[in-house]
Structures are given as C-alpha cells and as structure tokens.
Amino acid sequence: MATPTKPRIRVGIGGWTYGPWRGAFYPPDLTQKRELEYASRQLTTIEINGTFYGLQKPASYEKWYQETPENFVFSLKAPRYATNRKVLADAGETIERFFASGVLLLKQKLGPINWQFAPTKKFDSEDFEAFLKLLPASIEGVKLRHAIEVRNESFRTPEFIALARKYKVAVVLAGDSDYPQIADVTAPFVYARIMGTTDKQAMGYSTKALDAWAERARQLAAGTTPGDLETCGKAPAKAAARDVYLYVISGFKERNPAAAMALIGRL
C-alpha cells in the first residue's frame, strides 16, 4: 500500500448494504448491485464489516476493487476468530488464513486492518504483545497498517500505549460512545470511529459537532492531538503529519452517510 507524500483525511461509513439507506442515501431507482459503486463516489473510504464474521472469497475482493474509484480505500475488520479468544498467542493460524483469503487483491485500495476486541477482553501486557508480534508488517512486498480497537477500561494505561507504539499499531479512537476514549497517537496514521449520530439531527450530528470533528481530524492529520480528546500515555517524542481514517459508525445508522458527507464537505 503506497503511502502518499501528503497526509490525507478519509471519511466513510461501515459497509454499504443497509435497507433504510435506500431512498435516503441511495437514489430510489438505484439497483442494489450498484450500491457500492454509488457509495464509493460519495465517500472516500468504507470499513468492511463482513470480514469480521467470516472469510470472504477472492472474487469478492476483485469485485470490490473493480467497482470503486482508483483513489478509494477500504479498511477491513479482521476476523473475530483472531481476537475473541482467551490466549491471543494462538491466533497465528487464523491471521495467516485471513491474509491468504484474497485481501491483497484490493491492491492499492487496501487500507488499515481493524482488529476489534470484545468489551470483556482485559489488558494483559504479555498476552497482548504476543498478539502484536503475529501481525505482519508486510506481505508479498505490500506494507500493512494495523489498528487495534479495545473496549475495556483496563487498556487505559501508559503501558498499553507504549506497547502499541513499539509495534506501530494505531489505537482506534472511539468517539461519542460508552467505550473508553484513547486518543493517543501510536502509529503513522490515525483510525477513528465516531458513534454519536442521532435521529434528532438531519445530518446525524449538529453543525457544531460536525465542525468539531472536522477540526479534530485536521489537527490529527497535522500531527497534533486535540486538547479535548482523552489520552492516557506520553505524547509522541516528535509530532509528524499522518493520514487519518474516520468512520461514522453505529449511533443512528440511517444518518451515518449524511454525517460522513457533511464532514467531507468541511474538509
């Protein structure tokens, strides 16, 4: 995956198949088979959720590649079978199968891999470092980007931040949710998932909230951490510009595309 010379802020949603989006986000006369084609021209990235529940076929990755613009990027949720286990060191075979399933067929459109952990998974430094060692930095010459989404308060510790920074994996920034917010920068990119859309706002978020998230994204891309986001470790030794991947997820899902497009307009 080529790294652009200038940092880029990408904004998108989770998936593209959702009934209530038809007629709201998608034109009423758009056929379902063209929904990805349409969504990928309104947004700049999409997080694929289906990969979390099971391996996808190589033909699916090829199809997704063909249906999207040249500069579009997918992030993938890694299989739950790798993260939902008592001993993370035993996840090696599952991780290998995932990367052998056709992921690389996305070519330059392959973005970060999101390794999401259950809220019940607690931080254990030895257990977690064993897992991070299993994540390949590259495969067949393709550099990979890994993000870790943790959902337990035990991860709010400088020791976890130091470990993530050691292996250059991003800690997913959870915004507007009940999950722990960890905005520490630990990788050459930022991965944010904001979950506060509501049916009370036409754009999912208020104008003030959209302006705030757009400004936070700009600051993160410029190499600084916004002062209104919660961190729990030491700041990076040196600030550096970086790519930002921001997904409008959960909340009132029907409004998520509108919120994402409103952010893109601001950026």
C-alpha positions, 0 to 999 in steps of 0.5 A: 500500500503506497503511502502518499507524500501528503497526509490525507483525511478519509471519511466513510461509513461501515459497509454499504448494504443497509435497507433504510439507506435506500431512498435516503442515501441511495437514489430510489431507482438505484439497483442494489448491485450498484450500491457500492459503486454509488457509495464509493463516489460519495465517500472516500473510504468504507470499513468492511464489516463482513470480514469480521464474521467470516472469510470472504472469497477472492472474487469478492475482493476483485469485485470490490476493487473493480467497482470503486474509484482508483483513489478509494480505500477500504479498511477491513475488520479482521476476523473475530476468530483472531481476537475473541479468544482467551490466549491471543498467542494462538491466533497465528493460524487464523491471521495467516488464513485471513491474509491468504483469503484474497485481501491483497487483491484490493491492491492499492485500495487496501487500507488499515486492518481493524482488529476489534476486541470484545468489551470483556477482553482485559489488558494483559501486557504479555498476552497482548504483545504476543498478539502484536508480534503475529501481525505482519508488517508486510506481505508479498512486498505490500506494507500493512497498517494495523489498528487495534480497537479495545473496549475495556477500561483496563487498556487505559494505561501508559503501558498499553500505549507504549506497547502499541507504539513499539509495534506501530499499531494505531489505537482506534479512537472511539468517539461519542460512545460508552467505550473508553476514549484513547486518543493517543497517537501510536502509529503513522496514521490515525483510525477513528470511529465516531458513534454519536449520530442521532435521529434528532439531527438531519445530518446525524450530528449538529453543525457544531459537532460536525465542525468539531470533528472536522477540526479534530481530524485536521489537527490529527492529520497535522500531527497534533492531538486535540486538547479535548480528546482523552489520552492516557500515555506520553505524547509522541517524542516528535509530532509528524503529519499522518493520514487519518481514517474516520468512520461514522459508525453505529449511533443512528445508522440511517444518518451515518452517510449524511454525517460522513458527507457533511464532514467531507464537505468541511474538509 
